[in-house]
Amino acid sequence: MSTDHPGKKTPLYGTYAKYGSPRIVDFGGWALPVQFSGIQKEHEAVRERAGLFDVSHMGEVLVTGKQAEAYLQQLTTNDVSALEDGQAQYSLMCYPDGGVVDDLLVYRISADHFMLVINASNIEKDIDWMLRHLLDDVTLQNISEETALLALQGPSAEAILQKAMDAELSGLTGFRFLPDAQVCGVNAIVSRTGYTGEDGFELYVKSGDAPGLWDRLMELGASHGLEPAGLGARDTLRFEARLPLYGHELSASISPLEADLGFFVKLGKNDFIGKDALVRQKSEGVPRKLVGIEMIDRGIPRGGYPVYADGQLIGEVTTGTQSPTLKRNLGLALIDAKYSALGAKVQVEIREKRLEAVVIKAPFYKRTAPAGHKE
């Protein structure tokens, strides 16, 4: 593995070469592993056993002050007032027209102390947006540079992590977190969240503690079949579970309602940025809808491919691949709502040919075991 790869590097960059032959790619300006041993192998490890991801490129922002909750209520679509200490929620920040600034996690540490986890490519834009809407007595602190994030995901994640902790994990349910835990002697926020559709945990630690913690977790997980996993498997796993990726299923021009994320938009709460536009969109009906599609003809529906029906362009694929779990050629597509019914026939243009596909139910994969999940 080359050490002179361009781009920003996480605290774990120097650790990658210990584990297989990592292929490093540029991801939003970061040098990150797309795979260690192969996307299919890593994907299967997470579905069947466990995988460990470096997601230290994600952004973390502390929001503190007496008006912190009121500020976040105004800034985000979900109901922050419903949170208890030690609880997290998935939410979105919207523009006044209903488009999405970013999707994020909101962690309530206490009544006047929250942590936001935002997408790496949006850190600068998000913080600028937050500062433009800041309330008096609220302070923002960007702790992204000093924070590393490890994601331990899969059916064996709890058993592996329990070896590393004295605190009992079985009572930590989905979207709950321990704000001051010890993992292998390292101070960490331990959150039962993730981005894979499986049970799992996200561990927020100081940057300097990350390499040693990664190595120790890999040792503890060896007997459970733990594999290091890269961005490739992270993307196929989240895709099968229909978890959105900003810039694909969400953007400044795609609203949460179009992306079928209405559950996380609490239109009944007090005013928040974008509320009027989203109320209007809901009452009038969303013009476009994110749907699952499966190819009938041979071909893989990649992101950006045009989608047609009745001879007309009706939208495009946002993400698509051959599902590693299901071995079927599947996609998510944002299309004209009138063609979104299950069973509707559409065509995907692949290499200048319009190939037959059908609208199907998504998510494509749901785990059967209970527990927590993201993002």
C-alpha atoms as a printed R data frame, in Angstrom:
    type eleno elety resid chain resno       x       y       z
1   ATOM     1    CA   MET     A     1   0.000   0.000   0.000
2   ATOM     2    CA   SER     A     2   1.420   3.367  -0.999
3   ATOM     3    CA   THR     A     3   1.920   5.858   1.846
4   ATOM     4    CA   ASP     A     4   1.929   8.856  -0.507
5   ATOM     5    CA   HIS     A     5  -1.698   8.466  -1.597
6   ATOM     6    CA   PRO     A     6  -3.225  11.917  -2.104
7   ATOM     7    CA   GLY     A     7  -6.041  13.056   0.120
8   ATOM     8    CA   LYS     A     8  -6.708  13.356   3.811
9   ATOM     9    CA   LYS     A     9  -5.940  10.318   5.910
10  ATOM    10    CA   THR     A    10  -7.743   9.014   8.978
11  ATOM    11    CA   PRO     A    11  -5.816   8.020  12.124
12  ATOM    12    CA   LEU     A    12  -6.163   4.399  10.975
13  ATOM    13    CA   TYR     A    13  -4.528   4.861   7.563
14  ATOM    14    CA   GLY     A    14  -1.221   3.366   8.713
15  ATOM    15    CA   THR     A    15  -3.033   0.311  10.088
16  ATOM    16    CA   TYR     A    16  -4.650  -0.806   6.816
17  ATOM    17    CA   ALA     A    17  -1.579  -2.594   5.418
18  ATOM    18    CA   LYS     A    18  -1.595  -5.071   8.326
19  ATOM    19    CA   TYR     A    19  -4.839  -6.522   7.006
20  ATOM    20    CA   GLY     A    20  -4.688  -8.029   3.534
21  ATOM    21    CA   SER     A    21  -3.979  -5.905   0.468
22  ATOM    22    CA   PRO     A    22  -6.188  -2.840   0.865
23  ATOM    23    CA   ARG     A    23  -7.151  -0.939  -2.275
24  ATOM    24    CA   ILE     A    24  -7.189   2.763  -1.449
25  ATOM    25    CA   VAL     A    25  -9.416   5.203  -3.317
26  ATOM    26    CA   ASP     A    26 -10.223   8.884  -3.111
27  ATOM    27    CA   PHE     A    27 -13.584   9.325  -1.380
28  ATOM    28    CA   GLY     A    28 -14.609  12.966  -1.055
29  ATOM    29    CA   GLY     A    29 -10.975  13.991  -0.623
30  ATOM    30    CA   TRP     A    30 -10.164  11.162   1.807
31  ATOM    31    CA   ALA     A    31  -7.802   8.246   1.132
32  ATOM    32    CA   LEU     A    32  -9.914   5.283   2.256
33  ATOM    33    CA   PRO     A    33  -9.956   1.515   1.642
34  ATOM    34    CA   VAL     A    34 -12.609   0.415  -0.838
35  ATOM    35    CA   GLN     A    35 -11.765  -3.192   0.076
36  ATOM    36    CA   PHE     A    36  -9.266  -5.323   2.004
37  ATOM    37    CA   SER     A    37  -9.918  -8.876   0.774
38  ATOM    38    CA   GLY     A    38 -12.834  -8.310  -1.617
39  ATOM    39    CA   ILE     A    39 -16.240  -6.646  -1.464
40  ATOM    40    CA   GLN     A    40 -18.199  -9.903  -1.675
41  ATOM    41    CA   LYS     A    41 -16.199 -11.538   1.141
42  ATOM    42    CA   GLU     A    42 -16.460  -8.469   3.387
43  ATOM    43    CA   HIS     A    43 -20.181  -8.085   2.666
44  ATOM    44    CA   GLU     A    44 -20.811 -11.725   3.583
45  ATOM    45    CA   ALA     A    45 -18.739 -11.367   6.758
46  ATOM    46    CA   VAL     A    46 -21.006  -8.546   7.975
47  ATOM    47    CA   ARG     A    47 -24.211 -10.377   7.051
48  ATOM    48    CA   GLU     A    48 -23.090 -13.672   8.633
49  ATOM    49    CA   ARG     A    49 -20.486 -12.786  11.306
50  ATOM    50    CA   ALA     A    50 -18.946  -9.317  11.722
51  ATOM    51    CA   GLY     A    51 -16.970  -6.613   9.954
52  ATOM    52    CA   LEU     A    52 -14.942  -3.669  11.257
53  ATOM    53    CA   PHE     A    53 -15.050  -0.379   9.339
54  ATOM    54    CA   ASP     A    54 -12.974   2.777   9.597
55  ATOM    55    CA   VAL     A    55 -15.461   5.627   9.247
56  ATOM    56    CA   SER     A    56 -13.288   8.256  10.919
57  ATOM    57    CA   HIS     A    57 -13.841  10.584   7.966
58  ATOM    58    CA   MET     A    58 -17.339  11.329   9.293
59  ATOM    59    CA   GLY     A    59 -17.843  14.685  11.016
60  ATOM    60    CA   GLU     A    60 -18.723  15.264  14.671
61  ATOM    61    CA   VAL     A    61 -20.013  18.552  16.054
62  ATOM    62    CA   LEU     A    62 -20.842  19.315  19.685
63  ATOM    63    CA   VAL     A    63 -23.848  21.577  20.287
64  ATOM    64    CA   THR     A    64 -24.021  23.018  23.797
65  ATOM    65    CA   GLY     A    65 -25.898  25.688  25.704
66  ATOM    66    CA   LYS     A    66 -29.275  26.407  27.281
67  ATOM    67    CA   GLN     A    67 -30.918  26.794  23.873
68  ATOM    68    CA   ALA     A    68 -29.274  23.709  22.337
69  ATOM    69    CA   GLU     A    69 -32.486  21.676  22.127
70  ATOM    70    CA   ALA     A    70 -34.541  24.583  20.766
71  ATOM    71    CA   TYR     A    71 -31.811  25.252  18.204
72  ATOM    72    CA   LEU     A    72 -31.782  21.648  16.988
73  ATOM    73    CA   GLN     A    73 -35.583  21.575  16.856
74  ATOM    74    CA   GLN     A    74 -35.456  24.507  14.458
75  ATOM    75    CA   LEU     A    75 -32.564  23.058  12.462
76  ATOM    76    CA   THR     A    76 -33.656  19.417  11.998
77  ATOM    77    CA   THR     A    77 -36.764  17.575  10.812
78  ATOM    78    CA   ASN     A    78 -37.082  14.989  13.592
79  ATOM    79    CA   ASP     A    79 -38.372  15.719  17.122
80  ATOM    80    CA   VAL     A    80 -35.322  16.372  19.294
81  ATOM    81    CA   SER     A    81 -37.562  16.920  22.342
82  ATOM    82    CA   ALA     A    82 -38.451  13.208  22.254
83  ATOM    83    CA   LEU     A    83 -34.864  12.241  23.085
84  ATOM    84    CA   GLU     A    84 -33.709  11.143  26.525
85  ATOM    85    CA   ASP     A    85 -30.124  11.306  27.773
86  ATOM    86    CA   GLY     A    86 -28.201   8.473  26.126
87  ATOM    87    CA   GLN     A    87 -30.524   8.296  23.112
88  ATOM    88    CA   ALA     A    88 -29.845   9.094  19.454
89  ATOM    89    CA   GLN     A    89 -32.042   9.722  16.430
90  ATOM    90    CA   TYR     A    90 -31.697   9.849  12.678
91  ATOM    91    CA   SER     A    91 -32.686  13.228  11.248
92  ATOM    92    CA   LEU     A    92 -32.188  15.651   8.368
93  ATOM    93    CA   MET     A    93 -31.406  19.319   7.869
94  ATOM    94    CA   CYS     A    94 -33.395  20.925   5.072
95  ATOM    95    CA   TYR     A    95 -33.280  24.091   3.027
96  ATOM    96    CA   PRO     A    96 -36.383  26.319   3.008
97  ATOM    97    CA   ASP     A    97 -37.506  24.674  -0.270
98  ATOM    98    CA   GLY     A    98 -37.448  21.190   1.311
99  ATOM    99    CA   GLY     A    99 -34.202  20.021  -0.289
100 ATOM   100    CA   VAL     A   100 -31.713  18.325   2.017
101 ATOM   101    CA   VAL     A   101 -28.618  20.012   3.431
102 ATOM   102    CA   ASP     A   102 -27.533  16.697   4.975
103 ATOM   103    CA   ASP     A   103 -28.767  13.671   6.863
104 ATOM   104    CA   LEU     A   104 -27.287  13.115  10.295
105 ATOM   105    CA   LEU     A   105 -27.449  11.506  13.710
106 ATOM   106    CA   VAL     A   106 -28.360  13.556  16.788
107 ATOM   107    CA   TYR     A   107 -27.018  12.279  20.123
108 ATOM   108    CA   ARG     A   108 -28.439  13.694  23.363
109 ATOM   109    CA   ILE     A   109 -25.736  13.576  26.045
110 ATOM   110    CA   SER     A   110 -27.701  15.887  28.358
111 ATOM   111    CA   ALA     A   111 -30.363  18.585  28.113
112 ATOM   112    CA   ASP     A   112 -27.830  21.192  27.027
113 ATOM   113    CA   HIS     A   113 -25.223  18.944  25.385
114 ATOM   114    CA   PHE     A   114 -25.689  17.178  22.034
115 ATOM   115    CA   MET     A   115 -23.411  15.635  19.425
116 ATOM   116    CA   LEU     A   116 -24.202  15.671  15.711
117 ATOM   117    CA   VAL     A   117 -22.649  13.179  13.284
118 ATOM   118    CA   ILE     A   118 -22.589  14.481   9.731
119 ATOM   119    CA   ASN     A   119 -21.345  13.278   6.355
120 ATOM   120    CA   ALA     A   120 -17.648  13.783   5.621
121 ATOM   121    CA   SER     A   121 -18.136  15.532   2.268
122 ATOM   122    CA   ASN     A   122 -20.583  17.983   3.859
123 ATOM   123    CA   ILE     A   123 -18.692  19.036   7.009
124 ATOM   124    CA   GLU     A   124 -17.739  22.532   5.848
125 ATOM   125    CA   LYS     A   125 -21.118  23.199   4.221
126 ATOM   126    CA   ASP     A   126 -23.056  21.851   7.209
127 ATOM   127    CA   ILE     A   127 -21.161  23.893   9.780
128 ATOM   128    CA   ASP     A   128 -21.608  27.038   7.675
129 ATOM   129    CA   TRP     A   129 -25.364  26.307   7.564
130 ATOM   130    CA   MET     A   130 -25.495  25.702  11.330
131 ATOM   131    CA   LEU     A   131 -23.623  28.927  12.060
132 ATOM   132    CA   ARG     A   132 -25.985  30.931   9.843
133 ATOM   133    CA   HIS     A   133 -28.916  29.780  12.000
134 ATOM   134    CA   LEU     A   134 -27.224  29.800  15.387
135 ATOM   135    CA   LEU     A   135 -29.256  30.947  18.401
136 ATOM   136    CA   ASP     A   136 -27.954  32.967  21.337
137 ATOM   137    CA   ASP     A   137 -26.457  30.889  24.142
138 ATOM   138    CA   VAL     A   138 -25.624  28.025  21.751
139 ATOM   139    CA   THR     A   139 -22.024  27.008  20.988
140 ATOM   140    CA   LEU     A   140 -20.802  24.773  18.175
141 ATOM   141    CA   GLN     A   141 -17.534  22.854  18.423
142 ATOM   142    CA   ASN     A   142 -16.212  20.893  15.450
143 ATOM   143    CA   ILE     A   143 -14.397  17.878  16.968
144 ATOM   144    CA   SER     A   144 -14.046  15.941  13.695
145 ATOM   145    CA   GLU     A   145 -10.241  16.180  13.535
146 ATOM   146    CA   GLU     A   146  -9.725  14.843  17.050
147 ATOM   147    CA   THR     A   147 -12.361  12.096  16.785
148 ATOM   148    CA   ALA     A   148 -12.034   8.659  15.182
149 ATOM   149    CA   LEU     A   149 -15.004   6.409  14.461
150 ATOM   150    CA   LEU     A   150 -14.938   2.620  14.232
151 ATOM   151    CA   ALA     A   151 -18.045   0.679  13.180
152 ATOM   152    CA   LEU     A   152 -18.314  -2.937  14.365
153 ATOM   153    CA   GLN     A   153 -21.236  -4.490  12.490
154 ATOM   154    CA   GLY     A   154 -22.847  -7.900  12.138
155 ATOM   155    CA   PRO     A   155 -24.594 -10.660  14.115
156 ATOM   156    CA   SER     A   156 -21.441 -11.349  16.166
157 ATOM   157    CA   ALA     A   157 -20.724  -7.665  16.929
158 ATOM   158    CA   GLU     A   158 -22.183  -7.789  20.439
159 ATOM   159    CA   ALA     A   159 -20.256 -10.914  21.408
160 ATOM   160    CA   ILE     A   160 -16.987  -9.401  20.159
161 ATOM   161    CA   LEU     A   161 -17.475  -6.021  21.796
162 ATOM   162    CA   GLN     A   162 -18.627  -7.576  25.066
163 ATOM   163    CA   LYS     A   163 -15.174  -9.183  25.375
164 ATOM   164    CA   ALA     A   164 -13.682  -5.684  25.300
165 ATOM   165    CA   MET     A   165 -15.992  -4.118  27.910
166 ATOM   166    CA   ASP     A   166 -17.101  -4.548  31.508
167 ATOM   167    CA   ALA     A   167 -20.400  -2.751  30.880
168 ATOM   168    CA   GLU     A   168 -23.255  -5.074  29.900
169 ATOM   169    CA   LEU     A   169 -24.276  -4.526  26.278
170 ATOM   170    CA   SER     A   170 -27.392  -6.694  26.058
171 ATOM   171    CA   GLY     A   171 -29.515  -3.908  27.592
172 ATOM   172    CA   LEU     A   172 -28.230  -1.297  25.142
173 ATOM   173    CA   THR     A   173 -30.979  -1.217  22.547
174 ATOM   174    CA   GLY     A   174 -31.013   0.398  19.107
175 ATOM   175    CA   PHE     A   175 -30.254   4.121  18.950
176 ATOM   176    CA   ARG     A   176 -29.040   4.126  22.561
177 ATOM   177    CA   PHE     A   177 -25.477   4.903  23.568
178 ATOM   178    CA   LEU     A   178 -23.064   4.869  26.498
179 ATOM   179    CA   PRO     A   179 -21.488   8.341  26.694
180 ATOM   180    CA   ASP     A   180 -18.470   7.400  28.804
181 ATOM   181    CA   ALA     A   181 -17.566   3.738  28.257
182 ATOM   182    CA   GLN     A   182 -14.253   1.897  28.466
183 ATOM   183    CA   VAL     A   183 -13.367  -0.330  25.502
184 ATOM   184    CA   CYS     A   184 -10.043  -2.142  25.822
185 ATOM   185    CA   GLY     A   185  -9.046   0.542  28.308
186 ATOM   186    CA   VAL     A   186  -9.900   3.335  25.854
187 ATOM   187    CA   ASN     A   187 -12.525   5.972  26.675
188 ATOM   188    CA   ALA     A   188 -15.319   5.810  24.078
189 ATOM   189    CA   ILE     A   189 -18.865   6.716  23.217
190 ATOM   190    CA   VAL     A   190 -20.433   3.344  22.380
191 ATOM   191    CA   SER     A   191 -23.547   3.640  20.223
192 ATOM   192    CA   ARG     A   192 -25.813   0.839  19.029
193 ATOM   193    CA   THR     A   193 -26.139   2.248  15.540
194 ATOM   194    CA   GLY     A   194 -24.738   1.501  12.105
195 ATOM   195    CA   TYR     A   195 -25.173   1.715   8.365
196 ATOM   196    CA   THR     A   196 -25.380  -1.907   7.241
197 ATOM   197    CA   GLY     A   197 -28.856  -3.198   8.056
198 ATOM   198    CA   GLU     A   198 -27.299  -5.453  10.710
199 ATOM   199    CA   ASP     A   199 -26.956  -5.193  14.461
200 ATOM   200    CA   GLY     A   200 -23.817  -3.325  15.429
201 ATOM   201    CA   PHE     A   201 -22.020  -0.562  17.237
202 ATOM   202    CA   GLU     A   202 -20.223   2.664  16.449
203 ATOM   203    CA   LEU     A   203 -17.292   3.622  18.680
204 ATOM   204    CA   TYR     A   204 -16.248   7.270  18.947
205 ATOM   205    CA   VAL     A   205 -12.741   7.628  20.383
206 ATOM   206    CA   LYS     A   206  -9.863  10.092  20.420
207 ATOM   207    CA   SER     A   207  -7.875   9.902  17.203
208 ATOM   208    CA   GLY     A   208  -4.707   8.734  18.947
209 ATOM   209    CA   ASP     A   209  -6.534   5.794  20.542
210 ATOM   210    CA   ALA     A   210  -7.945   4.432  17.285
211 ATOM   211    CA   PRO     A   211  -5.065   2.307  15.902
212 ATOM   212    CA   GLY     A   212  -4.541   0.343  19.127
213 ATOM   213    CA   LEU     A   213  -8.287  -0.172  19.560
214 ATOM   214    CA   TRP     A   214  -8.668  -1.384  15.959
215 ATOM   215    CA   ASP     A   215  -5.880  -3.954  16.423
216 ATOM   216    CA   ARG     A   216  -7.290  -5.194  19.722
217 ATOM   217    CA   LEU     A   217 -10.827  -5.574  18.331
218 ATOM   218    CA   MET     A   218  -9.452  -7.533  15.377
219 ATOM   219    CA   GLU     A   219  -7.691  -9.860  17.840
220 ATOM   220    CA   LEU     A   220 -10.804 -10.305  19.964
221 ATOM   221    CA   GLY     A   221 -12.922 -10.898  16.884
222 ATOM   222    CA   ALA     A   222 -10.647 -13.441  15.202
223 ATOM   223    CA   SER     A   223 -12.455 -16.454  16.673
224 ATOM   224    CA   HIS     A   224 -15.786 -14.954  15.510
225 ATOM   225    CA   GLY     A   225 -14.642 -14.525  11.905
226 ATOM   226    CA   LEU     A   226 -14.304 -10.724  12.122
227 ATOM   227    CA   GLU     A   227 -13.067  -9.145   8.872
228 ATOM   228    CA   PRO     A   228 -11.821  -5.613   8.182
229 ATOM   229    CA   ALA     A   229 -14.259  -4.067   5.710
230 ATOM   230    CA   GLY     A   230 -14.017  -1.163   3.284
231 ATOM   231    CA   LEU     A   231 -16.233   1.357   1.546
232 ATOM   232    CA   GLY     A   232 -17.328  -1.110  -1.123
233 ATOM   233    CA   ALA     A   233 -19.050  -3.460   1.313
234 ATOM   234    CA   ARG     A   234 -20.355  -0.501   3.315
235 ATOM   235    CA   ASP     A   235 -22.118   0.697   0.162
236 ATOM   236    CA   THR     A   236 -23.588  -2.677  -0.876
237 ATOM   237    CA   LEU     A   237 -24.757  -3.372   2.686
238 ATOM   238    CA   ARG     A   238 -26.489  -0.007   3.109
239 ATOM   239    CA   PHE     A   239 -27.969  -0.310  -0.385
240 ATOM   240    CA   GLU     A   240 -29.609  -3.684   0.343
241 ATOM   241    CA   ALA     A   241 -31.093  -2.186   3.522
242 ATOM   242    CA   ARG     A   242 -32.255   0.887   1.550
243 ATOM   243    CA   LEU     A   243 -30.296   3.302   3.726
244 ATOM   244    CA   PRO     A   244 -29.779   6.571   1.836
245 ATOM   245    CA   LEU     A   245 -26.433   7.993   0.754
246 ATOM   246    CA   TYR     A   246 -26.203  11.765   0.476
247 ATOM   247    CA   GLY     A   247 -25.565  12.797  -3.115
248 ATOM   248    CA   HIS     A   248 -27.486   9.762  -4.367
249 ATOM   249    CA   GLU     A   249 -30.826   9.213  -2.592
250 ATOM   250    CA   LEU     A   250 -30.691  12.648  -0.908
251 ATOM   251    CA   SER     A   251 -29.478  16.037  -2.097
252 ATOM   252    CA   ALA     A   252 -30.331  19.733  -2.231
253 ATOM   253    CA   SER     A   253 -32.806  18.843  -5.009
254 ATOM   254    CA   ILE     A   254 -34.316  15.711  -3.372
255 ATOM   255    CA   SER     A   255 -36.617  16.130  -0.383
256 ATOM   256    CA   PRO     A   256 -36.932  13.633   2.494
257 ATOM   257    CA   LEU     A   257 -40.521  12.930   1.423
258 ATOM   258    CA   GLU     A   258 -39.422  12.045  -2.113
259 ATOM   259    CA   ALA     A   259 -36.781   9.765  -0.574
260 ATOM   260    CA   ASP     A   260 -39.531   8.041   1.460
261 ATOM   261    CA   LEU     A   261 -38.084   9.277   4.770
262 ATOM   262    CA   GLY     A   262 -41.305  10.863   5.995
263 ATOM   263    CA   PHE     A   263 -41.073   8.952   9.292
264 ATOM   264    CA   PHE     A   264 -38.135  11.195  10.228
265 ATOM   265    CA   VAL     A   265 -39.972  14.414   9.312
266 ATOM   266    CA   LYS     A   266 -42.229  15.484  12.190
267 ATOM   267    CA   LEU     A   267 -44.552  17.961  10.535
268 ATOM   268    CA   GLY     A   268 -46.580  18.249  13.758
269 ATOM   269    CA   LYS     A   269 -43.783  19.877  15.733
270 ATOM   270    CA   ASN     A   270 -43.091  23.617  15.891
271 ATOM   271    CA   ASP     A   271 -41.578  25.441  12.965
272 ATOM   272    CA   PHE     A   272 -38.340  24.126  11.452
273 ATOM   273    CA   ILE     A   273 -36.418  25.094   8.353
274 ATOM   274    CA   GLY     A   274 -38.154  23.591   5.322
275 ATOM   275    CA   LYS     A   275 -41.399  22.764   7.138
276 ATOM   276    CA   ASP     A   276 -43.693  24.916   4.985
277 ATOM   277    CA   ALA     A   277 -42.354  23.402   1.756
278 ATOM   278    CA   LEU     A   278 -42.652  19.851   3.106
279 ATOM   279    CA   VAL     A   279 -46.200  20.432   4.387
280 ATOM   280    CA   ARG     A   280 -47.139  21.720   0.940
281 ATOM   281    CA   GLN     A   281 -45.420  18.779  -0.758
282 ATOM   282    CA   LYS     A   282 -47.227  16.279   1.431
283 ATOM   283    CA   SER     A   283 -50.631  17.882   0.828
284 ATOM   284    CA   GLU     A   284 -50.137  18.131  -2.937
285 ATOM   285    CA   GLY     A   285 -48.440  14.726  -3.253
286 ATOM   286    CA   VAL     A   286 -44.749  14.171  -3.937
287 ATOM   287    CA   PRO     A   287 -43.921  14.566  -7.640
288 ATOM   288    CA   ARG     A   288 -41.180  11.923  -7.503
289 ATOM   289    CA   LYS     A   289 -40.688   8.816  -5.420
290 ATOM   290    CA   LEU     A   290 -37.707   6.648  -4.545
291 ATOM   291    CA   VAL     A   291 -38.483   3.035  -5.446
292 ATOM   292    CA   GLY     A   292 -36.772  -0.320  -5.640
293 ATOM   293    CA   ILE     A   293 -36.338  -1.865  -9.070
294 ATOM   294    CA   GLU     A   294 -35.243  -5.279 -10.297
295 ATOM   295    CA   MET     A   295 -33.934  -5.947 -13.761
296 ATOM   296    CA   ILE     A   296 -35.910  -8.395 -15.899
297 ATOM   297    CA   ASP     A   297 -33.459  -8.210 -18.815
298 ATOM   298    CA   ARG     A   298 -29.773  -8.841 -18.227
299 ATOM   299    CA   GLY     A   299 -27.953  -5.779 -16.971
300 ATOM   300    CA   ILE     A   300 -26.994  -3.938 -13.807
301 ATOM   301    CA   PRO     A   301 -28.778  -0.614 -13.117
302 ATOM   302    CA   ARG     A   302 -25.913   1.671 -12.079
303 ATOM   303    CA   GLY     A   303 -26.327   5.075 -10.445
304 ATOM   304    CA   GLY     A   304 -27.145   7.813 -12.960
305 ATOM   305    CA   TYR     A   305 -28.693   5.511 -15.576
306 ATOM   306    CA   PRO     A   306 -31.903   6.985 -17.071
307 ATOM   307    CA   VAL     A   307 -35.255   5.295 -16.365
308 ATOM   308    CA   TYR     A   308 -38.099   5.331 -18.903
309 ATOM   309    CA   ALA     A   309 -41.776   4.355 -19.078
310 ATOM   310    CA   ASP     A   310 -44.300   4.841 -21.871
311 ATOM   311    CA   GLY     A   311 -41.439   6.067 -24.025
312 ATOM   312    CA   GLN     A   312 -40.736   8.994 -21.699
313 ATOM   313    CA   LEU     A   313 -37.836   9.757 -19.347
314 ATOM   314    CA   ILE     A   314 -39.297   9.403 -15.835
315 ATOM   315    CA   GLY     A   315 -36.196   9.564 -13.616
316 ATOM   316    CA   GLU     A   316 -32.892   7.899 -12.926
317 ATOM   317    CA   VAL     A   317 -31.201   5.216 -10.890
318 ATOM   318    CA   THR     A   318 -29.647   6.597  -7.688
319 ATOM   319    CA   THR     A   319 -27.757   3.426  -6.667
320 ATOM   320    CA   GLY     A   320 -27.641  -0.023  -8.228
321 ATOM   321    CA   THR     A   321 -25.618  -3.218  -8.226
322 ATOM   322    CA   GLN     A   322 -25.865  -6.972  -8.233
323 ATOM   323    CA   SER     A   323 -26.952  -7.659  -4.655
324 ATOM   324    CA   PRO     A   324 -24.205  -9.725  -2.959
325 ATOM   325    CA   THR     A   325 -26.769 -11.267  -0.603
326 ATOM   326    CA   LEU     A   326 -29.610 -11.908  -3.053
327 ATOM   327    CA   LYS     A   327 -27.614 -12.334  -6.299
328 ATOM   328    CA   ARG     A   328 -30.163 -10.226  -8.180
329 ATOM   329    CA   ASN     A   329 -29.617  -7.063 -10.246
330 ATOM   330    CA   LEU     A   330 -31.306  -4.389  -8.151
331 ATOM   331    CA   GLY     A   331 -31.470  -0.626  -7.975
332 ATOM   332    CA   LEU     A   332 -32.965   2.347  -6.205
333 ATOM   333    CA   ALA     A   333 -34.488   4.866  -8.607
334 ATOM   334    CA   LEU     A   334 -36.039   8.301  -8.161
335 ATOM   335    CA   ILE     A   335 -38.908   8.375 -10.652
336 ATOM   336    CA   ASP     A   336 -42.169  10.131 -11.504
337 ATOM   337    CA   ALA     A   337 -44.565   9.129  -8.705
338 ATOM   338    CA   LYS     A   338 -47.259   7.939 -11.094
339 ATOM   339    CA   TYR     A   339 -45.018   5.042 -12.153
340 ATOM   340    CA   SER     A   340 -44.055   4.038  -8.591
341 ATOM   341    CA   ALA     A   341 -46.640   1.304  -7.897
342 ATOM   342    CA   LEU     A   342 -45.291  -2.132  -7.062
343 ATOM   343    CA   GLY     A   343 -45.170  -4.246 -10.210
344 ATOM   344    CA   ALA     A   344 -44.985  -1.257 -12.568
345 ATOM   345    CA   LYS     A   345 -42.866  -1.964 -15.656
346 ATOM   346    CA   VAL     A   346 -40.063   0.471 -16.470
347 ATOM   347    CA   GLN     A   347 -36.967   0.474 -18.666
348 ATOM   348    CA   VAL     A   348 -33.409   1.292 -17.635
349 ATOM   349    CA   GLU     A   349 -31.080   2.610 -20.312
350 ATOM   350    CA   ILE     A   350 -27.839   0.621 -20.158
351 ATOM   351    CA   ARG     A   351 -25.238   1.175 -22.886
352 ATOM   352    CA   GLU     A   352 -27.794   2.902 -25.099
353 ATOM   353    CA   LYS     A   353 -30.291   0.044 -24.805
354 ATOM   354    CA   ARG     A   354 -33.539   0.280 -22.863
355 ATOM   355    CA   LEU     A   355 -33.788  -2.898 -20.789
356 ATOM   356    CA   GLU     A   356 -36.884  -4.109 -18.947
357 ATOM   357    CA   ALA     A   357 -37.187  -3.748 -15.178
358 ATOM   358    CA   VAL     A   358 -39.968  -3.846 -12.599
359 ATOM   359    CA   VAL     A   359 -40.718  -1.805  -9.457
360 ATOM   360    CA   ILE     A   360 -40.334  -3.982  -6.351
361 ATOM   361    CA   LYS     A   361 -40.526  -3.558  -2.589
362 ATOM   362    CA   ALA     A   362 -37.533  -2.068  -0.784
363 ATOM   363    CA   PRO     A   363 -35.579  -2.510   1.450
364 ATOM   364    CA   PHE     A   364 -34.347  -5.555  -0.406
365 ATOM   365    CA   TYR     A   365 -32.919  -7.092   2.776
366 ATOM   366    CA   LYS     A   366 -34.133  -7.038   6.387
367 ATOM   367    CA   ARG     A   367 -32.415  -8.896   9.170
368 ATOM   368    CA   THR     A   368 -34.599 -11.109  11.308
369 ATOM   369    CA   ALA     A   369 -32.781 -10.626  14.623
370 ATOM   370    CA   PRO     A   370 -33.763  -7.651  16.816
371 ATOM   371    CA   ALA     A   371 -31.422  -4.819  17.810
372 ATOM   372    CA   GLY     A   372 -30.168  -1.422  16.799
373 ATOM   373    CA   HIS     A   373 -29.439   0.193  13.476
374 ATOM   374    CA   LYS     A   374 -28.829   3.631  11.987
375 ATOM   375    CA   GLU     A   375 -28.227   6.041  10.340
